[in-house]
């Protein structure tokens, strides 16, 4: 019995050792498109992959953000300005990517662009605020994915969707990713979901301000129901 378990354990660690030793070749010929690189995780990922030698195509929400990223990366990393909620901006970015990758396609598509505001208990939110978040975090991600899939399929690459486990807009991202994974598996394309959790980025500061702003705008009867202590404790 113990010999059998030891053999299984040995095979398990042998498999892990083999998997961890696998490397990807020709990194300098592989293109990765990343949205939301002005700051935070997208910015760090773009810089990390650039340092590893990949061809990074990074998007920022502002020209200033793109210029700042250009200053700290190599000439192999290219930037453009993108608003994932704008059809025209997404279409323009798609044409730009096609010009950059040629017939190589996209080895990776990382849908990272997102907003964290409004961030507050559901009863404090407004329909317009929720619609704005869904427009960026979910619908923008879908639009970007649909435009880039032909390029990812050409390279038999991977779609990576950044998510978190505690908002409706990101739960939608995960549901879409699960469906997409099954649909494009026959083409050799893989789909991954990453839930990075809470990191100290500019987005986290925006969440705190959004929470305070939501509290300041809720009707008096809701404030009375929750109480000042609820707001201060959650803050």
N, C-alpha and C positions, 0 to 999 in steps of 0.2 A: 504493500500500500504506500509506504513512505517512499519507496524507490520510484513508484509510478508518479507520485506528486513531485518528486525532485526532478524527474525527467521532463514533466510538463513545465515546471518552473524554468528549467534550463532552456527549453525550446522557446519559452516566452521571452526571456532575456536575450537569447540569440536573435530572435526576430526583431526585437527593439534595437539591438546593436546594429543589425543590418540596415534597418530603416533609417536610423540616425546617421549612418555613414553615406547615405545617398546624397549626391550633389547634383545641381543643375548646371549644365554646361552652356557655353556661349551666351553668358549674361549680357554681354555688350550688344547682342543682336536681338534682345527681347525688350518689347515696349510695354510699359505699364501706365495706364491712364488713371489719375487720382483726382477726385473732386474735393473741394474744401481744404485747400492747402495754405490758406492765409495764416493760420495759427493752429495750435493744438496738435492732436494726433495725426491729422493729415499732413501738417507741416513736418513733423518728425519722421513720418513714414517716407515722405518724398526725399528728405535729406538722407535717410538711412539707405534707401534703395539706390540713390544716386552714388553714395559712397561705395556701394557694392558693385557698381559698374553697370547697372541696368539703365535703359533709356527711359527716363521718367518724363511723362507729359502731365504737368501739374496745373490745376486750375485754382484761381483765387477769385474772391468776390470783388476785389478792387485792384486797380492798377498798382497802387502803392504796395499792396500785399505781394503782388507778383514781382515787383522790383526788389523788394526786400528778400524774397526767396532766391532770386537770381544772384544776389550778392554773396550768398553763403553756399552756393552749390557750383558744380562744374558746368562747363559749356554743353555737356550732354543733356542736362535737364532743361526742358523747354516749358515756358509758362504761357498761359492765356487767361483772360478774364471770362468768368462764366456765371450766369444766373440760372440755376436749374429750374426756376419757375417760369422762365421765358422761352417760348418755343423758338423764337428767332435766335436767342443766345445758344440754345442747345444745338440747333441746326448748324450755326456757324462754327461751334466747337467741334462738331462731327466732321465737317469739311476740313477743318484745321488738322484734326487727328489723321484723317485719310492721307493728307499731304505728307505728314510726318512719317507714317509707318509704311507707306507704299504698299507693296504686295505681301509684307510680312504679317500684317494683322496685329491684333493686340494680345499679348501673352497674359495680361491682367487688366481687369477693370475694377477699380476700388471706388464704390459709391460711399463716400465719407461725408459729403456736404450735409449739414444738418443745423437746426436751431433748437434751443432748449427752452425758449420762451413762447407762449406763457407756461410757467411752471408753478402750479398751485393746486390745492384740492379742487376736485371737479366742480363743486358748487360755486367756486369763485370765478370760474372761467366764463368766457363768452364764446358764442358760435364763431364770430369772426377771428378770434384769437386761435381757436382750435383749427379752423380752416387754413389759416396761415401756416401753422406748424405742419399740418398734413400736406399742404402744397409743396413745402420744401422737403420734408423727411420721407414722404411716401410717393406722391405723384411726381415730384422732380426726379426721384430715384428711378421710377418706372420709365419715364421719358428718356432719361439718360441711358438706361439699360437697353431699351428697344432700339435706340439709334446705334449703339455700339455693338450689339450682339453679332451682326454679320462679320465685324472685324475680329471679335473674340473667337467666333466659330472658325474663321480662317486659320487662326493660330492654334486651335484646339486648346484655348487658354482657360482662365478661371475668372469667375465673377465673385467679388468679395463685397458683401453688403454689411456695413457697420450698423450695429443695432444696440439697444439696451433693453433690459427686461421689464421696464416699468412705465412705458407710455404707450398710448393707443396707436400713435403714428408709427412707432417702431415695431409694435406687434404686427401691424400690417406688413411691414417690411419682411418680417420673418415668414409670414404666411405666403407672401408672394415668392420669396426665395425658395421655400419648400416645394412649391408648384413648379417653378422654373427649373429647379434641379432635376426633376423627373422628365420634364419636357425636352431639355437639351442634352441630357446624358447620352443619347445615341450619337451625338455629333462630337463626342469626346470633350465636351465642355463641362467643367465642374463649377458648382456654386457653393460658396462658404458664407456662413454667418459668424460675425465676431461681436461678442458682447463685452466690451472693454471695462464696463463698470465706471466708477467715478474717479476721474483724474483732475488734478488742479490745473485747469486750463482757463482761458478767457471765457469759455462757455459756462463754466461753473459760476463765475462772478455774475454773468448775465442771469443765471437761474435765481440767484439770491435777490437781485434787483427786481426781477419779474415777480417773485413771490411777494415782495413788499408792495409793488405797484398793484398787484391783483387785490391785496387786502385793502388798499386805500380806496379802491373803486367799487367794492361790493356794497350792496344795499345795507342800510342800518339794521334791518331785521336779521339778516344773515350774520352780521358782525355780532349782534346780541346773542344769537344762537351759539356761535362758536366761542365768543368771549376773547378778550385781549390776551388772556393767559395761553390760549391755544396758539395764537399767532406768535407770541414771544417764545413759547416752548419749541415750536416748529422751526422758528428762525434760527 
